[in-house]
Amino acid sequence: MVKNTLEDYKAAIQLKYEREKRGSHSSFLLNPSRAKLRKLCGELFKNEANADDLKSFSAFFQFDFLPNCSNKLKEQTDRFRPIETFFKGETDLTDIEAVNIAAILVDFNPRPYLKFSRTESLKKESSLVDSNENSVVHQVTVEDKRAIIDNREDESIIQSSFLVKKQMRSLQTQQIIPAMLLILVLGGFGYWYFSKKPCMQWQKDHYEVVECETEEVGIVNLYSKLPINQNMLGFKKIEVSDTTTFFKHNKPVLWYCKNGDRLDFFNGPGFHPENDKTLKPITQYMINKYVK
């Protein structure tokens, strides 16, 4: 079972860029610059912005998009530089909000990353769109996968039922009862096996593996169960002090999010499990203000 990670998200966006740079927005994307990407961003939000995209805009630029905010957006031209070099393959993007803006510029879906990370791929494969276009990643959501499994199980049940009926016509009376018992045992085992699907759930400072279908007894856990993601099982909340290592090779190794009047720290990027806010890479300013 393949899970979608932040690296999957960025790789899929880059593949979509390779296709879109020769599409209807090629004048902006074929040879991208900060100014061109800023102009494209303004045009897209002016014409067809949805609620998720508006949230991504506000999170990245720290102000809401309005039809008359073009001058304010023009002042943010330099913020498109990491996205420009990301599209050109020169640098990587570490800011999740910048990655979400990149997804909007090439119209990649599903977006934003939170929505992408909560889907799972049955398989990822490259296929030619036509003889002149690059390959794109085809994704199958959790619901699609379950539908495929259900269809296969239905076909299997129909075939098994036909074979059982055919065999039962030729069986003597004393052979029918053992055969029926065997079917019941196998059916019960199959139901038990397929009902034990693993999920994960946030537990205070880390994710734990739980059964998806198990009903909670006693104290109610406030956090919902998510499809299990092996990459997120190592995701933890970290208690920090002034002796904690925050950077390695001048790059942040911890991410933070404001939770009330304090900062919560984590050992990887993503979203705060308790409030769904985007985690940000730690900075020396935040260390000085909240830790030291």
FENGI-V164009 format. One record per backbone hydrogen bond with DSSP energy under -1.0 kcal/mol. CO is the residue of the C=O (numbers start at 1). NH is the residue of the N-H. If there is no record, write none. Layout:
co & nh
CO & NH
CO & NH
This chain:
co & nh
2 & 121
5 & 9
6 & 10
7 & 11
8 & 12
9 & 13
10 & 14
11 & 15
12 & 16
13 & 17
14 & 18
15 & 19
16 & 20
17 & 21
19 & 22
20 & 23
23 & 26
25 & 28
25 & 29
26 & 30
33 & 37
34 & 38
35 & 39
36 & 40
37 & 41
38 & 42
39 & 43
40 & 44
41 & 45
42 & 46
43 & 47
44 & 48
50 & 54
51 & 55
52 & 56
53 & 57
54 & 58
55 & 59
56 & 60
57 & 61
58 & 62
66 & 69
69 & 73
70 & 74
71 & 75
73 & 76
74 & 77
76 & 79
77 & 80
78 & 81
80 & 84
81 & 85
82 & 86
83 & 87
84 & 88
85 & 90
85 & 91
86 & 89
95 & 99
96 & 100
97 & 101
98 & 102
99 & 103
100 & 104
101 & 105
102 & 106
103 & 108
104 & 107
112 & 116
113 & 117
116 & 119
121 & 2
125 & 138
141 & 145
142 & 146
143 & 147
144 & 148
145 & 149
146 & 150
147 & 151
148 & 152
149 & 153
150 & 154
151 & 155
152 & 156
153 & 157
154 & 158
155 & 159
156 & 160
157 & 161
158 & 162
159 & 163
160 & 164
161 & 165
162 & 166
163 & 167
164 & 168
165 & 169
172 & 175
175 & 179
176 & 180
177 & 181
178 & 182
179 & 183
180 & 184
181 & 185
182 & 186
183 & 187
184 & 188
185 & 189
186 & 190
187 & 191
188 & 192
189 & 193
190 & 194
191 & 195
195 & 197
197 & 212
199 & 210
200 & 226
201 & 208
203 & 205
205 & 237
206 & 203
208 & 201
210 & 199
226 & 200
229 & 232
232 & 235
236 & 267
241 & 244
246 & 253
248 & 251
251 & 248
254 & 282
255 & 266
256 & 280
257 & 264
262 & 259
264 & 257
265 & 238
266 & 255
270 & 279
272 & 276
277 & 272
280 & 256
283 & 287
284 & 288
285 & 289
286 & 290
287 & 291
287 & 292
